[in-house]
């Protein structure tokens, strides 16, 4: 029985010929059930012109390009081709680069030291509607999310003394009724403080409040 080969139309956007050639060699070495039709662009302006005249399934684009940056190029690409899949490909895993590409609509971010099998896996992942990040990039995204959810210290959190007191009681697993009786305030007042805590600490639920209490060494 003959095996069907899927064709993927790919555009590589990088200002170094050696990089473009290396990617082509990597992908051509993996052409078993996938066949790649590869085009190239050495800068963002050329990439945009090609995207306007041809249909591509995936764009591999470097962040650092002459003229338009990768993020600026991606912003323009999204104006014309909202559904095209885009993988950022870079030597750098600095969070500012990653964030700017994701903000402009990149479906993933991988480093140029990627193995051929991982590159193909990344391409298949974004074609299937998933996101894909190199391990180093994924770790930075996770760390950034942790830092965004956790204030640096209690003084900078903006909590009042009463809110800190209630946060401790929540972490002790006291109910709103128990907190109200202990502090001689109404349950509605406790509810209001709880909502304020959620907003100030940028968490979604009681588990998030307890986690914040631990981070402040309140327990």
C-alpha positions in Angstrom: 0.0 0.0 0.0 1.4 3.4 -1.0 2.0 5.9 1.8 0.6 9.4 1.2 3.2 12.2 1.6 2.0 15.5 3.0 3.4 18.7 1.4 4.1 21.6 3.6 4.8 25.0 2.0 7.4 26.8 4.1 9.0 30.2 4.0 12.3 30.7 5.8 13.0 34.4 6.8 16.6 34.9 7.9 19.3 37.3 6.7 22.0 34.6 6.8 22.3 32.3 3.8 24.1 29.6 5.8 21.2 29.5 8.3 18.6 29.2 5.5 20.7 26.5 3.8 21.1 24.6 7.1 17.4 24.6 7.8 16.7 23.3 4.3 19.2 20.5 4.8 17.6 19.6 8.2 14.1 19.4 6.7 15.1 17.6 3.6 16.8 14.9 5.7 13.4 14.3 7.4 11.3 14.0 4.3 9.7 10.6 4.9 5.9 11.3 5.2 6.4 15.0 4.8 7.6 16.9 1.8 8.7 20.5 2.1 8.3 23.1 -0.6 10.7 25.8 0.7 11.1 29.4 -0.2 13.4 32.0 1.3 13.5 35.7 2.3 16.5 37.6 3.6 14.5 40.3 5.3 11.0 41.3 6.4 10.1 43.4 3.4 10.8 40.5 1.0 9.0 38.1 3.3 5.9 40.3 3.2 5.9 40.6 -0.6 6.2 36.8 -1.0 3.4 36.2 1.5 1.2 38.5 -0.5 1.8 36.6 -3.7 2.1 33.0 -2.5 0.4 30.7 -0.1 2.5 29.3 2.7 1.5 26.9 5.5 4.3 27.9 7.9 6.7 30.8 8.2 10.0 30.3 10.1 11.2 33.8 11.0 14.3 35.1 12.9 13.7 37.9 15.4 16.8 39.9 14.4 16.5 41.0 10.8 17.9 44.0 8.9 15.3 46.7 8.5 12.0 45.4 10.1 12.5 43.2 13.1 10.9 39.8 13.2 8.2 41.2 15.5 7.5 44.1 13.2 7.4 41.8 10.2 5.1 39.4 12.0 2.8 42.3 12.8 2.4 43.1 9.1 2.1 39.5 8.2 -0.9 39.2 10.5 -2.6 42.1 8.8 -2.7 40.1 5.6 -2.7 36.5 6.6 -4.3 36.0 10.0 -4.3 32.2 9.9 -0.8 31.5 8.7 1.3 29.5 11.2 4.5 31.3 12.3 7.4 29.9 14.3 10.0 32.3 15.6 13.5 30.9 15.1 16.3 32.6 17.0 19.7 32.3 18.7 18.4 34.2 21.7 16.0 33.1 24.4 15.8 36.6 26.1 12.2 37.0 27.5 11.8 40.4 25.8 12.3 38.8 22.4 10.0 35.9 23.2 7.3 38.1 24.5 7.4 40.5 21.5 7.0 37.7 19.1 4.2 36.0 21.0 2.4 39.3 21.4 2.5 39.7 17.6 1.0 36.3 17.1 3.8 33.8 16.8 2.6 30.2 17.3 5.9 29.1 18.8 9.5 30.1 19.5 12.4 27.7 19.0 16.2 28.2 19.1 18.5 27.7 16.2 20.3 24.8 17.9 17.2 22.8 17.5 17.6 19.1 16.4 16.0 18.2 13.0 13.4 15.9 14.6 12.4 18.7 17.0 12.1 21.2 14.2 9.8 18.9 12.3 7.8 18.3 15.5 7.5 22.0 16.1 6.2 22.5 12.5 3.7 19.7 12.8 2.5 21.1 16.2 1.7 24.6 15.0 0.0 23.1 11.9 -2.2 21.2 14.3 -3.2 24.3 16.1 -0.8 23.9 19.0 1.9 26.1 20.4 5.5 25.0 20.5 8.5 26.3 22.5 12.1 25.1 23.0 12.7 23.8 26.5 14.8 26.9 27.4 12.0 29.2 26.2 9.3 27.3 27.9 11.1 27.6 31.2 11.4 31.3 30.9 7.7 31.6 30.1 6.9 29.6 33.2 9.2 31.7 35.4 7.7 34.9 34.0 4.2 33.7 34.8 5.2 32.8 38.4 6.8 36.2 38.9 3.7 38.0 37.5 1.4 36.2 39.9 3.6 36.7 43.0 4.4 40.1 44.4 8.1 40.6 45.4 7.3 41.1 49.1 4.5 42.0 51.5 5.4 45.7 51.6 5.0 46.1 47.8 1.7 44.1 47.7 -0.4 47.1 48.7 -2.4 45.1 51.3 -3.8 46.9 54.3 -3.2 45.5 57.8 -6.8 44.2 57.8 -6.3 42.4 54.5 -3.1 40.8 55.7 -5.0 39.6 58.8 -7.8 38.1 56.7 -5.2 36.6 54.2 -3.7 34.7 57.2 -7.1 33.4 58.3 -7.9 32.2 54.8 -4.6 30.4 54.7 -5.5 28.8 58.0 -8.6 27.4 56.2 -11.1 29.5 58.1 -14.4 30.1 56.4 -15.9 33.6 55.8 -18.3 33.0 58.7 -15.5 32.1 61.1 -13.4 35.1 60.0 -16.3 37.4 60.5 -17.0 36.1 64.0 -13.4 36.2 64.9 -12.9 39.8 63.8 -16.4 41.0 64.9 -17.3 42.1 61.3 -20.0 41.1 58.9 -19.7 38.3 56.5 -20.3 40.8 53.7 -17.3 42.8 54.8 -15.2 39.6 54.7 -16.5 38.9 51.2 -15.4 42.4 50.1 -11.9 41.9 51.6 -11.6 38.6 49.9 -12.5 40.1 46.5 -10.0 42.9 47.1 -7.3 40.3 48.0 -7.9 38.4 44.7 -7.5 41.6 42.7 -4.5 43.0 44.5 -2.6 39.7 44.5 -3.7 38.9 40.9 -4.9 35.4 41.7 -8.1 33.6 40.8 -9.2 31.6 43.8 -8.5 30.5 47.4 -5.6 28.3 46.4 -3.9 31.4 44.9 -4.5 33.3 48.1 -3.0 30.5 50.2 0.0 30.4 47.8 0.5 34.1 48.3 0.3 33.8 52.1 3.1 31.3 51.9 5.2 33.5 49.7 4.8 36.3 52.3 5.9 33.9 55.1 2.6 34.5 56.9 2.3 30.9 57.9 
